[in-house]
C-alpha cells in the first residue's frame, strides 16, 4: 500500500499563524498533516478556519448528538424538532467547566469557534455548540459520576449537593436554558428536573468510554534502539477517522522556552496533544480515561484545565519526567484520568494518576465553596510499563466504597476487562522486550491483539481484548535516545474508507519528524495481520451493529439529536440485528468459537421481542432462545474458554427469555436462575472475597429476583456492546 502526498491546501489570507495544511493518502484513505507556528489561540483559529468543513462533517456532529441524546428527557418531542436542542444540564455544566479553565484555553476555544464560523458559508453549528463540544470530554466524566451517585447513593449528602446543582441549572440565566444549533433556530423549554433525574441524567446507560491500552519500552529493550510508546485510542465516536489529522506545533512565538511537538487527532480537536503525541525532547504522552464519583465543575477561578489540555502542556513545556509531574500538580482537575508519560533519553516512563473532587460539608452548602480536593499520584519510573483503565496507586484504586474511592468500574465485566487487557499486554510486552523483537510491526500486532487473558488467553473478537469494537486509532511514538541523532518517528492508523474496520486493523502510516523545519517525511505503511479476513468480516459486521444501535441515524443519514421514539428504536434494533446475523454467519464460516456475536444477538433479539407482538414476538424469542441454547452448550464445553461471569449472565438471561416465551420453556426458568445464581456467587467470592462485592453483582441479583417474580416484565440492564457485559 502506498503512502503519498496529494496536495497542499491554500492558506487563507485571514489566518493568524504560520499554518500549512497538507493532504496525504494511504491507499484510498485521505488524511491531513497540519504544521503550525504561532500563539495557541492563533493556532486554534487557523485550525477551525482551515478545517471548517471537516470539523462540521467529522466528529463534532457525533459529539453534539450524543450530548443531545443523553439529556433529552422529553419523549413527546415531535420529529420536526429533531435537531432543536441541547439540554440545560449539559449547558450549565459545560459553561461552568469552560469558565473555570485558564484564560489561555478559553481564548483558544473562542478562536476555534471564530475560525470555524468564518470558514463556512452557512455554519451548521452555533458558537455555543462548538464551545461545549470542546469541553465535552470532561463534561461526560462528570455527568457519568453524577449518574452513578444518583443510582446508588441517592440519600447521600454528595447526591443532595449535586442535585442542588442540577436544580439551579433550571433557574440560572442564561446557562440554564436549552439552546439550538444554528441550523434549527427552534427554541425549547427547559427540561423538567423530575425527567432529568428519572432518566439517568447525563449518561445513556453504560458509558462507552474508557478502553484505551498503552505500553512503553525503553530504547535498550527494542529491536531498533528507539523508544516505543504505543497506545490504542478507544471511544465510541466512529466518525473520528473521517478526517484524521497529525499536527506539528511550535508555540515558541508565545514563549521561547516552549518545545515543538507532534500529535495525532481529528479535525476540530482543540488539544491534539491531549490524545497522544511526542515532543522534541524525546518525551511522549498518552491519556487514559477513568470513571469517578469524586468530581467538580470548578469555581470560575481559571485555576482548572481539562486533562487533555494539561497533557498538551506537558508536550509544550516538559523536558523530563519530573517536569511533567510538576505541570500536572500545577493545575486543578475536574475528574479522574491517568497521564502516561515516557522519556526516551532516560529510558524511563511513569503514570500520573489524577482526580479532582468537591467535598460538600452538608447538603445546604452553597456551590463552589472552599471544598476542592486534589489527588495526584505519580508512579516510580520504569523501563517498561503497561497502562489500561484502572488506578494502581493505593490511595486511588477502587474498593467499592464509593466516596472513599476515586474510581469505579461500571460493571463486573469492566472490572475483569481492564485487568485482562493489562495482563495480556504485560505478558506480550515482556516476551517481546526479553527477546529484543519489539519494533513497529510487532507493536502494531500487540495493539491489534485479540486474546482474552480472563478466558485463559482464548482468541476473541471483542470484549476483554486489547483491540476493541470501538478502537479508533492506534499510535506509536518512536523517539531516539540521542537527541542530536534525529530519527524520531510518529506512526498512527488512519481508519478505513468504509468506517467500520476496528482502528488497529486499518493502515498504520509512519512519518519521520524534522523538528527544525517542522516537517514530516513519509516512512511507509503497515497493516496488522492478527486476524484472518473471515474474522475481520465478522468483526466489521459487529462494529456496524454497534454503530447502528448506539449511534443511530435518521433516514436522511443525520444523527438523532434526541432520544428515538419507541417505533424508531425498534427499527434501529432490526438494522443492528441484520448486521449481527452477518457477524454470526461470518464467525461460524471461519471456525471462530467466539460467544461474543451470539450473546449480543440474543440480547438484542430479546429486547426487540418485548417491543413486538404476535408472530414477530414469537420468532424473536425463539431466535434468542436458540442463541442462549448454543451459548449454554459453549459454557459447558471444556474446549471453549469462558469465565464464570459469562456463564452467570448466559444462564440468567436464558431464564429471562424463557420467562417471556411460551410455556414450553418456562419449566426451565428456575433451573437456569439457580445455575446463574451459583455462578454469581462464585464470581463474588473469587473476585472480591469477604469484602464488599461489586455493585453490578448486586444489580444482577436484583435482575434474578425480578425474573423470578415478574417473568416477562423483568427489567434487564442495557446492552453493552463494548465489554460484552
C-alpha positions as CSV (number, residue, x, y, z in Angstrom):
1,X,0.0,0.0,0.0
2,X,1.4,3.4,-1.0
3,X,1.8,6.5,1.2
4,X,1.8,9.7,-0.9
5,X,1.4,13.5,-0.6
6,X,-1.6,14.7,-2.5
7,X,-1.7,18.5,-2.2
8,X,-1.0,21.5,-0.1
9,X,-4.2,23.4,0.6
10,X,-4.1,27.2,0.1
11,X,-3.8,29.1,3.4
12,X,-6.5,31.9,3.5
13,X,-5.2,35.4,4.0
14,X,-7.0,35.9,7.3
15,X,-5.2,33.0,9.0
16,X,-3.4,34.3,12.1
17,X,-0.4,31.9,12.5
18,X,2.1,30.3,10.1
19,X,-0.1,27.3,9.1
20,X,0.2,24.8,6.3
21,X,-2.3,22.1,5.6
22,X,-1.2,19.1,3.5
23,X,-3.4,16.3,2.3
24,X,-1.9,12.8,2.2
25,X,-3.3,9.4,1.2
26,X,-2.6,5.9,2.4
27,X,-4.1,3.7,-0.4
28,X,-7.5,5.3,-0.9
29,X,-7.8,6.8,2.6
30,X,-7.0,10.5,2.9
31,X,-5.8,12.3,6.0
32,X,-4.1,15.6,6.9
33,X,-0.8,17.0,8.2
34,X,-1.2,20.4,9.8
35,X,2.0,22.3,10.5
36,X,1.6,25.4,12.7
37,X,3.8,28.1,14.3
38,X,2.3,30.8,16.5
39,X,0.4,31.5,19.7
40,X,-2.1,28.9,20.9
41,X,-5.2,31.0,20.2
42,X,-4.0,31.8,16.7
43,X,-3.3,28.1,16.1
44,X,-6.8,27.3,17.2
45,X,-8.3,29.9,14.9
46,X,-6.3,28.6,11.9
47,X,-7.3,25.0,12.7
48,X,-11.0,26.0,12.7
49,X,-10.6,28.1,9.6
50,X,-8.6,25.6,7.5
51,X,-10.6,22.5,8.6
52,X,-14.1,24.1,9.0
53,X,-15.8,21.7,6.5
54,X,-14.1,18.7,8.1
55,X,-15.0,19.8,11.6
56,X,-18.6,20.2,10.6
57,X,-18.7,16.8,8.8
58,X,-16.5,14.9,11.2
59,X,-16.7,14.0,14.9
60,X,-18.4,17.2,16.1
61,X,-21.9,16.2,15.0
62,X,-21.5,12.8,16.7
63,X,-20.3,14.5,20.0
64,X,-23.2,17.0,19.9
65,X,-25.7,14.3,19.0
66,X,-24.5,12.3,22.0
67,X,-24.9,15.2,24.4
68,X,-28.4,15.9,23.0
69,X,-29.5,12.3,23.2
70,X,-28.1,11.9,26.7
71,X,-30.0,14.9,28.1
72,X,-33.2,14.7,26.1
73,X,-35.9,14.0,28.7
74,X,-38.9,14.7,26.6
75,X,-40.2,11.6,24.8
76,X,-43.1,13.6,23.4
77,X,-40.8,15.6,21.1
78,X,-42.1,15.9,17.6
79,X,-40.0,14.6,14.7
80,X,-39.8,18.2,13.4
81,X,-37.7,19.1,16.4
82,X,-35.1,16.5,15.8
83,X,-32.2,19.0,15.6
84,X,-33.5,21.5,18.0
85,X,-31.9,21.3,21.4
86,X,-29.0,20.8,23.7
87,X,-30.0,20.1,27.3
88,X,-29.9,22.7,30.1
89,X,-28.0,20.4,32.3
90,X,-25.1,19.9,29.9
91,X,-25.4,23.6,29.0
92,X,-24.9,24.7,32.6
93,X,-22.2,22.0,33.3
94,X,-20.3,23.0,30.1
95,X,-20.4,26.7,30.9
96,X,-19.1,26.1,34.4
97,X,-16.3,23.9,33.2
98,X,-15.3,26.3,30.5
99,X,-15.3,29.4,32.7
100,X,-13.2,27.5,35.3
101,X,-10.4,26.8,32.8
102,X,-7.4,29.0,32.2
103,X,-7.7,32.2,30.1
104,X,-5.4,30.7,27.5
105,X,-7.6,27.7,27.0
106,X,-10.8,29.7,26.9
107,X,-9.3,32.1,24.3
108,X,-8.3,29.1,22.3
109,X,-11.9,27.7,22.3
110,X,-13.3,31.1,21.3
111,X,-10.7,31.3,18.5
112,X,-11.5,27.8,17.2
113,X,-15.2,28.8,17.2
114,X,-14.5,32.0,15.3
115,X,-12.3,30.3,12.7
116,X,-14.9,27.6,12.1
117,X,-17.7,30.2,11.7
118,X,-15.6,32.2,9.2
119,X,-14.6,29.1,7.3
120,X,-18.2,28.1,6.5
121,X,-20.7,30.0,4.3
122,X,-23.6,28.6,6.2
123,X,-22.3,27.1,9.5
124,X,-24.3,24.1,10.7
125,X,-23.5,24.7,14.4
126,X,-23.7,27.8,16.5
127,X,-20.8,29.1,18.7
128,X,-22.1,27.6,21.9
129,X,-22.4,24.2,20.4
130,X,-18.7,24.4,19.3
131,X,-17.6,25.6,22.7
132,X,-19.5,22.8,24.5
133,X,-18.1,20.1,22.2
134,X,-14.6,21.3,23.2
135,X,-15.2,20.5,26.8
136,X,-17.4,17.5,26.4
137,X,-14.7,15.0,27.3
138,X,-14.5,16.1,31.0
139,X,-18.2,17.1,31.0
140,X,-19.1,13.5,30.1
141,X,-17.0,12.2,33.0
142,X,-18.7,14.5,35.4
143,X,-22.2,13.6,34.2
144,X,-21.4,9.9,34.4
145,X,-20.2,10.3,38.0
146,X,-23.4,12.2,38.8
147,X,-25.4,9.3,37.4
148,X,-23.5,6.8,39.5
149,X,-24.2,8.7,42.7
150,X,-27.9,9.1,41.8
151,X,-28.4,5.4,41.0
152,X,-26.6,4.0,44.1
153,X,-26.3,6.8,46.7
154,X,-29.4,8.9,46.3
155,X,-29.6,9.5,50.1
156,X,-26.1,10.8,50.4
157,X,-25.0,14.3,51.1
158,X,-23.0,14.2,47.9
159,X,-26.1,13.5,45.9
160,X,-28.0,16.3,47.7
161,X,-25.2,18.6,46.8
162,X,-25.2,17.8,43.1
163,X,-28.9,17.5,42.9
164,X,-29.0,21.1,44.0
165,X,-26.6,21.9,41.2
166,X,-29.0,20.3,38.7
167,X,-31.9,22.2,40.2
168,X,-30.2,25.5,39.8
169,X,-29.5,24.7,36.2
170,X,-33.2,25.2,35.6
171,X,-33.3,28.7,37.0
172,X,-29.9,30.2,36.2
173,X,-29.9,32.7,33.3
174,X,-28.7,32.1,30.7
175,X,-26.8,28.9,31.5
176,X,-30.0,27.0,32.5
177,X,-31.8,27.4,29.2
178,X,-31.6,24.9,26.3
179,X,-30.1,26.2,23.1
180,X,-30.5,25.3,19.5
181,X,-27.8,24.9,16.8
182,X,-27.8,27.5,14.0
183,X,-29.5,25.1,11.6
184,X,-32.6,24.6,13.6
185,X,-33.5,28.0,15.1
186,X,-36.0,26.3,17.3
187,X,-36.2,27.2,21.0
188,X,-37.2,24.6,23.5
189,X,-38.5,24.9,27.0
190,X,-36.2,23.9,29.9
191,X,-36.1,20.2,30.6
192,X,-38.2,19.3,33.7
193,X,-36.0,18.3,36.7
194,X,-38.0,15.2,37.5
195,X,-37.5,13.9,34.0
196,X,-33.8,14.7,34.1
197,X,-33.3,12.7,37.3
198,X,-35.5,9.9,36.2
199,X,-33.6,9.4,33.0
200,X,-30.1,8.8,34.3
201,X,-29.1,12.4,33.8
202,X,-26.1,13.0,31.7
203,X,-25.4,9.4,30.5
204,X,-27.4,6.9,28.5
205,X,-26.9,3.6,30.2
206,X,-23.4,2.4,30.5
207,X,-20.7,4.8,29.4
208,X,-18.9,3.5,26.3
209,X,-15.6,5.2,27.0
210,X,-12.5,4.0,28.9
211,X,-11.0,1.3,26.9
212,X,-7.5,2.6,25.9
213,X,-4.4,0.4,26.2
214,X,-0.9,1.8,26.2
215,X,2.6,0.5,26.8
216,X,6.2,1.7,26.8
217,X,9.6,0.0,26.2
218,X,12.9,1.8,26.7
219,X,15.3,2.1,23.7
220,X,17.6,-0.6,25.2
221,X,14.7,-3.0,25.1
222,X,13.5,-2.6,21.5
223,X,14.8,-4.2,18.3
224,X,15.8,-0.9,16.7
225,X,17.1,1.1,19.6
226,X,14.2,3.7,19.5
227,X,11.9,4.2,22.5
228,X,8.5,2.8,21.9
229,X,5.4,4.5,23.4
230,X,2.2,2.8,22.0
231,X,-1.5,3.4,22.5
232,X,-4.9,2.4,21.3
233,X,-7.4,5.3,21.5
234,X,-10.8,3.8,22.2
235,X,-14.1,5.7,22.3
236,X,-17.4,5.3,20.6
237,X,-17.1,8.3,18.2
238,X,-16.9,6.4,15.0
239,X,-16.6,9.5,12.8
240,X,-13.2,10.2,14.4
241,X,-11.4,8.6,11.4
242,X,-13.3,10.5,8.7
243,X,-10.7,13.3,9.0
244,X,-7.5,12.2,10.9
245,X,-5.0,15.0,11.5
246,X,-1.4,14.9,12.6
247,X,-0.4,18.2,14.0
248,X,3.2,19.7,14.1
249,X,3.1,22.6,16.5
250,X,5.5,25.3,17.5
251,X,4.3,27.8,20.1
252,X,7.6,29.5,20.7
253,X,6.4,32.8,19.4
254,X,4.4,32.9,22.7
255,X,7.4,31.8,24.8
256,X,10.9,31.0,23.6
257,X,11.3,28.2,26.2
258,X,8.5,26.2,24.7
259,X,9.1,22.9,22.9
260,X,7.9,21.8,19.5
261,X,5.7,18.8,19.5
262,X,3.8,16.4,17.2
263,X,0.4,14.9,18.0
264,X,-2.4,12.9,16.4
265,X,-6.1,13.8,16.5
266,X,-9.0,14.6,14.3
267,X,-10.5,17.7,12.6
268,X,-11.8,20.1,15.3
269,X,-9.8,18.7,18.2
270,X,-8.6,21.8,20.1
271,X,-6.0,19.8,22.1
272,X,-4.3,17.4,19.6
273,X,-1.6,16.7,22.2
274,X,-4.3,15.7,24.6
275,X,-4.8,12.3,23.0
276,X,-1.2,11.2,22.3
277,X,2.0,12.8,20.9
278,X,5.7,13.4,21.4
279,X,8.0,16.5,21.7
280,X,11.5,17.4,20.6
281,X,12.9,16.5,24.0
282,X,12.0,12.8,23.4
283,X,9.0,12.9,25.8
284,X,5.8,11.1,24.7
285,X,2.4,11.0,26.3
286,X,-1.0,9.3,26.1
287,X,-4.2,9.9,28.1
288,X,-6.3,7.1,29.8
289,X,-9.8,7.8,31.0
290,X,-11.1,6.7,34.4
291,X,-14.6,7.0,36.0
292,X,-15.2,8.7,39.2
293,X,-17.8,9.7,41.8
294,X,-15.4,12.4,43.0
295,X,-15.5,15.3,40.6
296,X,-16.1,19.1,40.4
297,X,-17.3,21.6,37.8
298,X,-14.8,24.1,39.0
299,X,-15.4,27.5,40.6
300,X,-14.9,30.0,37.8
301,X,-11.4,30.8,39.0
302,X,-9.4,29.9,35.9
303,X,-7.3,27.5,38.1
304,X,-8.6,24.4,36.3
305,X,-7.9,22.8,32.9
306,X,-9.3,19.7,31.1
307,X,-6.9,16.8,31.5
308,X,-6.2,16.6,27.7
309,X,-5.1,20.2,27.7
310,X,-2.9,19.6,30.8
311,X,-1.3,16.7,28.8
312,X,-0.7,19.0,25.8
313,X,1.1,21.5,28.2
314,X,3.4,18.6,29.1
315,X,4.4,18.3,25.4
316,X,4.8,22.0,25.1
317,X,6.9,22.6,28.3
318,X,8.4,19.4,29.8
319,X,11.9,18.1,29.1
320,X,11.9,15.5,31.9
321,X,9.5,13.2,33.8
322,X,9.8,15.3,36.9
323,X,8.8,18.4,34.9
324,X,5.8,16.6,33.6
325,X,4.6,15.7,37.1
326,X,5.1,19.4,38.2
327,X,2.9,20.6,35.3
328,X,0.1,18.2,36.4
329,X,0.4,19.3,40.0
330,X,0.2,23.0,38.9
331,X,-3.5,22.8,37.9
332,X,-6.8,21.7,39.3
333,X,-8.6,18.8,37.7
334,X,-12.3,18.1,37.1
335,X,-12.4,14.3,37.1
336,X,-10.2,11.3,37.1
337,X,-7.5,10.4,34.5
338,X,-4.1,8.8,34.1
339,X,-1.5,10.6,32.0
340,X,1.1,8.1,30.8
341,X,4.5,9.7,30.1
342,X,7.7,8.3,28.7
343,X,11.1,9.8,28.2
344,X,13.4,8.1,25.6
345,X,16.7,9.8,26.7
346,X,16.4,8.4,30.3
347,X,14.8,5.2,29.2
348,X,12.0,5.6,31.8
349,X,8.2,6.1,31.9
350,X,5.7,6.8,34.6
351,X,2.0,7.1,35.1
352,X,0.4,10.2,36.7
353,X,-3.0,9.4,38.2
354,X,-5.2,12.4,38.9
355,X,-8.5,13.1,40.4
356,X,-10.3,16.3,41.5
357,X,-13.3,16.5,43.8
358,X,-15.8,18.6,45.7
359,X,-16.4,17.6,49.3
360,X,-19.6,19.3,50.5
361,X,-19.9,19.9,54.2
362,X,-23.7,19.5,54.1
363,X,-26.5,19.4,51.6
364,X,-27.3,23.1,52.1
365,X,-23.8,24.4,51.5
366,X,-23.5,26.9,48.6
367,X,-21.9,25.6,45.5
368,X,-18.3,26.4,44.8
369,X,-17.3,26.5,48.5
370,X,-13.7,26.0,49.5
371,X,-14.0,22.3,49.3
372,X,-11.8,21.3,46.4
373,X,-9.7,18.1,47.0
374,X,-6.8,17.3,44.6
375,X,-5.3,13.8,44.4
376,X,-2.2,13.3,42.2
377,X,-0.1,10.2,42.4
378,X,3.0,9.5,40.3
379,X,4.3,6.0,39.9
380,X,8.0,5.0,40.1
381,X,9.7,5.4,36.7
382,X,10.3,2.1,34.8
383,X,12.0,0.9,31.6
384,X,8.8,-0.9,30.5
385,X,5.2,-0.2,31.5
386,X,1.6,-1.0,30.6
387,X,-1.5,1.2,31.2
388,X,-5.2,0.4,30.9
389,X,-8.1,1.9,32.7
390,X,-8.0,1.4,36.4
391,X,-5.9,3.2,39.1
392,X,-3.0,1.4,40.5
393,X,-2.0,3.9,43.3
394,X,-3.2,2.6,46.6
395,X,-4.9,5.9,47.5
396,X,-6.9,6.0,44.3
397,X,-7.7,2.4,43.5
398,X,-11.3,1.1,43.6
399,X,-12.6,-0.5,46.8
400,X,-16.3,-0.4,46.1
401,X,-16.8,2.1,49.0
402,X,-17.8,4.9,46.6
403,X,-16.9,8.2,48.4
404,X,-13.6,6.8,49.8
405,X,-12.7,5.7,46.2
406,X,-11.6,7.9,43.4
407,X,-12.5,5.4,40.8
408,X,-15.3,2.9,39.9
409,X,-15.9,0.4,37.2
410,X,-19.4,0.4,35.7
411,X,-19.7,-3.4,35.7
412,X,-18.0,-6.6,36.7
413,X,-17.4,-7.1,33.0
414,X,-15.4,-3.8,33.0
415,X,-13.6,-4.8,36.2
416,X,-12.4,-8.0,34.5
417,X,-11.8,-6.3,31.2
418,X,-9.4,-3.6,32.2
419,X,-7.3,-6.2,34.2
420,X,-7.4,-8.7,31.4
421,X,-6.1,-6.2,28.9
422,X,-3.3,-5.2,31.3
423,X,-2.4,-8.9,31.8
424,X,-2.3,-9.6,28.0
425,X,-0.3,-6.5,27.2
426,X,2.2,-7.1,30.1
427,X,2.8,-10.7,29.1
428,X,3.3,-9.9,25.4
429,X,5.4,-6.8,26.1
430,X,7.7,-8.8,28.5
431,X,8.1,-11.6,25.9
432,X,9.0,-9.1,23.1
433,X,11.4,-7.0,25.1
434,X,13.1,-10.0,26.6
435,X,13.7,-11.3,23.1
436,X,14.5,-7.8,21.7
437,X,12.0,-8.3,18.9
438,X,9.8,-5.3,19.7
439,X,9.6,-3.0,16.7
440,X,6.9,-1.0,14.9
441,X,5.2,-4.0,13.2
442,X,5.2,-6.1,16.4
443,X,3.9,-3.2,18.4
444,X,1.0,-2.8,16.0
445,X,0.4,-6.5,16.4
446,X,0.1,-6.1,20.1
447,X,-2.3,-3.2,19.7
448,X,-4.4,-5.4,17.3
449,X,-4.3,-8.3,19.7
450,X,-7.5,-10.4,20.2
451,X,-6.6,-12.7,23.1
452,X,-8.6,-12.7,26.3
453,X,-6.4,-13.3,29.4
454,X,-9.5,-13.7,31.6
455,X,-10.5,-16.7,29.4
456,X,-7.2,-18.4,29.5
457,X,-5.8,-16.5,26.5
458,X,-8.5,-17.6,24.2
459,X,-8.9,-15.9,20.8
460,X,-11.9,-13.5,21.0
461,X,-13.1,-10.8,18.6
462,X,-14.1,-8.2,21.2
463,X,-14.9,-7.9,24.9
464,X,-11.8,-8.2,27.2
465,X,-9.4,-7.9,24.3
466,X,-6.8,-5.1,23.6
467,X,-8.4,-4.4,20.2
468,X,-11.9,-3.4,20.9
469,X,-15.1,-2.8,18.9
470,X,-14.6,0.9,19.3
471,X,-10.8,1.1,18.9
472,X,-10.5,4.2,16.7
473,X,-6.8,4.9,16.4
474,X,-3.5,3.2,17.2
475,X,-0.4,5.3,17.5
476,X,3.3,4.7,18.1
477,X,5.7,7.4,19.2
478,X,9.3,6.3,18.4
479,X,11.9,8.6,20.0
480,X,15.7,8.3,19.6
481,X,17.5,8.4,23.0
482,X,20.3,10.6,21.5
483,X,18.5,13.9,20.8
484,X,21.3,15.0,18.5
485,X,20.9,12.0,16.3
486,X,17.4,12.7,14.9
487,X,15.4,9.7,13.8
488,X,12.1,10.4,15.7
489,X,9.1,8.8,14.1
490,X,5.3,9.1,14.6
491,X,3.0,6.3,13.4
492,X,-0.8,6.2,13.5
493,X,-3.7,4.4,11.9
494,X,-5.9,6.4,9.6
495,X,-9.0,4.4,9.5
496,X,-10.8,2.6,6.7
497,X,-12.8,4.2,3.9
498,X,-15.9,2.2,4.9
499,X,-15.6,3.4,8.5
500,X,-16.4,0.0,10.2
501,X,-13.0,-1.7,10.5
502,X,-11.5,-1.6,14.0
503,X,-8.8,1.1,14.0
504,X,-5.8,-1.2,14.7
505,X,-6.6,-3.2,11.6
506,X,-6.5,-0.1,9.3
507,X,-3.4,1.3,7.6
508,X,-0.7,2.4,10.1
509,X,1.2,5.3,8.4
510,X,4.6,6.4,9.6
511,X,6.5,9.7,9.4
512,X,9.9,10.9,10.3
513,X,9.9,14.3,12.0
514,X,12.2,17.2,11.3
515,X,11.8,19.4,14.3
516,X,13.8,22.4,12.9
517,X,11.8,22.6,9.7
518,X,8.5,21.4,11.4
519,X,8.1,18.9,8.5
520,X,7.5,15.2,8.1
521,X,8.8,12.6,5.7
522,X,6.8,9.5,4.9
523,X,8.3,6.3,6.3
524,X,5.7,3.8,4.9
525,X,2.5,1.9,5.7
526,X,2.0,-1.2,8.0
527,X,-1.1,-3.4,8.3
528,X,-1.8,-5.7,11.2
529,X,-2.1,-9.4,10.4
530,X,-3.5,-10.6,13.7
531,X,-6.9,-11.7,12.3
532,X,-7.9,-13.6,9.2
533,X,-10.1,-12.0,6.5
534,X,-13.1,-14.1,7.7
535,X,-12.6,-12.9,11.3
536,X,-12.3,-9.3,10.1
537,X,-15.6,-9.7,8.2
538,X,-17.3,-10.8,11.4
539,X,-15.8,-8.0,13.3
540,X,-16.8,-5.4,10.8
541,X,-20.4,-6.6,10.9
542,X,-20.3,-6.4,14.7
543,X,-19.0,-2.9,14.7
544,X,-21.7,-1.9,12.2
545,X,-24.3,-3.3,14.6
546,X,-22.7,-1.4,17.4
547,X,-22.8,1.8,15.4
548,X,-26.4,1.3,14.3
549,X,-27.6,0.6,17.9
550,X,-25.6,3.1,19.9
551,X,-25.1,5.9,17.4
552,X,-28.4,5.8,15.5
553,X,-29.1,7.9,12.4
554,X,-32.3,9.2,10.9
555,X,-33.5,8.2,7.4
556,X,-31.6,11.3,6.0
557,X,-28.3,10.0,7.4
558,X,-28.1,12.6,10.2
559,X,-27.6,11.6,13.8
560,X,-30.5,11.7,16.1
561,X,-30.3,14.8,18.3
562,X,-32.8,13.4,20.7
563,X,-33.9,10.0,22.0
564,X,-35.5,7.9,19.3
565,X,-39.2,7.1,19.8
566,X,-40.2,3.5,20.6
567,X,-41.1,2.9,16.9
568,X,-37.8,4.3,15.7
569,X,-35.9,2.3,18.3
570,X,-37.4,-0.9,17.1
571,X,-36.3,-0.1,13.5
572,X,-32.8,0.6,14.9
573,X,-32.8,-2.8,16.6
574,X,-33.7,-4.6,13.4
575,X,-30.9,-2.8,11.5
576,X,-28.4,-3.9,14.2
577,X,-29.8,-7.4,14.2
578,X,-29.3,-7.8,10.4
579,X,-25.6,-6.9,11.0
580,X,-25.3,-9.3,13.9
581,X,-26.7,-12.0,11.6
582,X,-23.9,-11.3,9.2
583,X,-21.4,-11.4,12.1
584,X,-22.6,-14.8,13.4
585,X,-22.5,-16.3,9.9
586,X,-19.0,-15.0,9.2
587,X,-17.7,-16.1,12.5
588,X,-19.0,-19.6,12.1
589,X,-17.9,-19.9,8.5
590,X,-14.3,-19.1,9.6
591,X,-14.5,-21.5,12.5
592,X,-14.2,-18.9,15.2
593,X,-15.5,-20.2,18.5
594,X,-16.5,-16.9,20.0
595,X,-19.6,-16.4,22.1
596,X,-19.5,-12.6,21.6
597,X,-21.7,-12.4,18.5
598,X,-24.4,-14.8,19.6
599,X,-24.5,-13.3,23.1
600,X,-25.2,-9.7,21.8
601,X,-27.6,-11.0,19.2
602,X,-29.6,-12.9,21.8
603,X,-29.8,-9.8,24.0
604,X,-31.0,-7.7,21.1
605,X,-33.5,-10.3,19.9
606,X,-34.9,-10.4,23.4
607,X,-35.2,-6.6,23.6
608,X,-36.8,-6.4,20.1
609,X,-39.3,-9.2,21.1
610,X,-40.5,-7.3,24.1
611,X,-41.3,-4.4,21.8
612,X,-43.2,-6.6,19.3
613,X,-46.3,-8.7,19.4
614,X,-47.8,-11.7,17.6
615,X,-45.7,-13.8,15.2
616,X,-42.8,-11.4,15.3
617,X,-42.5,-11.6,19.0
618,X,-42.6,-15.4,18.9
619,X,-40.0,-15.6,16.2
620,X,-37.6,-13.2,18.0
621,X,-37.9,-15.0,21.3
622,X,-37.4,-18.4,19.6
623,X,-34.3,-17.0,17.9
624,X,-33.0,-15.6,21.2
625,X,-33.7,-19.0,22.8
626,X,-31.7,-20.8,20.2
627,X,-28.8,-18.4,20.8
628,X,-28.9,-19.0,24.5
629,X,-29.0,-22.7,24.0
630,X,-25.8,-22.6,21.8
631,X,-24.2,-20.4,24.4
632,X,-25.1,-22.7,27.3
633,X,-23.5,-25.5,25.3
634,X,-20.4,-23.4,24.9
635,X,-20.3,-22.7,28.7
636,X,-20.4,-26.5,29.4
637,X,-17.8,-27.3,26.7
638,X,-14.3,-27.5,28.1
639,X,-13.0,-26.8,24.7
640,X,-14.5,-23.2,24.7
641,X,-12.8,-21.0,27.3
642,X,-15.3,-18.9,29.3
643,X,-15.4,-17.1,32.6
644,X,-17.9,-17.8,35.4
645,X,-19.2,-14.2,34.9
646,X,-20.1,-15.1,31.3
647,X,-21.7,-18.3,32.5
648,X,-23.7,-16.4,35.1
649,X,-25.2,-14.0,32.6
650,X,-25.9,-16.6,30.0
651,X,-28.0,-18.7,32.4
652,X,-29.8,-15.7,33.9
653,X,-30.7,-14.3,30.5
654,X,-31.7,-17.7,29.3
655,X,-34.2,-17.6,32.1
656,X,-35.4,-14.1,31.2
657,X,-36.1,-15.2,27.6
658,X,-37.8,-18.4,28.6
659,X,-40.0,-16.5,31.1
660,X,-41.1,-14.2,28.3
661,X,-41.8,-17.0,25.9
662,X,-44.2,-19.9,25.6
663,X,-44.9,-22.4,28.3
664,X,-42.7,-25.0,26.7
665,X,-39.6,-23.4,28.1
666,X,-40.9,-21.9,31.4
667,X,-40.2,-25.0,33.4
668,X,-36.5,-24.3,32.8
669,X,-36.6,-20.9,34.3
670,X,-36.0,-22.0,37.9
671,X,-33.1,-24.3,36.9
672,X,-31.3,-21.5,34.9
673,X,-31.9,-19.0,37.6
674,X,-30.3,-21.4,40.1
675,X,-27.3,-22.0,37.9
676,X,-26.9,-18.3,37.2
677,X,-27.1,-17.5,40.9
678,X,-24.5,-20.1,41.7
679,X,-22.1,-18.6,39.2
680,X,-22.7,-15.1,40.6
681,X,-21.7,-16.4,44.0
682,X,-18.5,-18.0,42.6
683,X,-17.6,-14.7,40.9
684,X,-18.3,-12.7,44.1
685,X,-16.0,-14.9,46.2
686,X,-13.3,-15.3,43.6
687,X,-13.0,-11.5,42.8
688,X,-14.0,-9.8,46.0
689,X,-13.6,-12.4,48.8
690,X,-15.2,-11.4,52.1
691,X,-15.2,-7.7,51.3
692,X,-17.9,-5.6,49.6
693,X,-18.9,-7.0,46.3
694,X,-19.1,-5.0,43.1
695,X,-22.4,-3.1,42.7
696,X,-23.0,-4.9,39.4
697,X,-23.3,-8.2,41.3
698,X,-26.0,-6.7,43.4
699,X,-27.7,-5.4,40.3
700,X,-27.8,-8.9,38.7
701,X,-29.0,-10.4,41.9
702,X,-31.9,-8.0,41.6
703,X,-32.4,-9.0,38.0
704,X,-32.5,-12.6,39.0
705,X,-35.2,-11.8,41.6
706,X,-37.1,-9.8,39.1
707,X,-37.1,-12.6,36.5
708,X,-38.4,-15.0,39.2
709,X,-41.1,-12.6,40.3
710,X,-42.1,-10.6,37.2
711,X,-41.4,-13.1,34.4
712,X,-41.7,-11.4,31.0
713,X,-41.9,-7.9,32.7
714,X,-38.4,-8.2,34.3
715,X,-36.2,-5.2,33.5
716,X,-32.8,-6.0,32.2
717,X,-29.7,-3.8,32.1
718,X,-28.9,-2.0,28.8
719,X,-27.0,-4.0,26.2
720,X,-23.2,-3.4,26.4
721,X,-21.5,-4.0,23.0
722,X,-18.1,-2.9,24.4
723,X,-17.1,-5.3,27.2
724,X,-19.9,-7.7,26.0
725,X,-21.1,-7.3,29.6
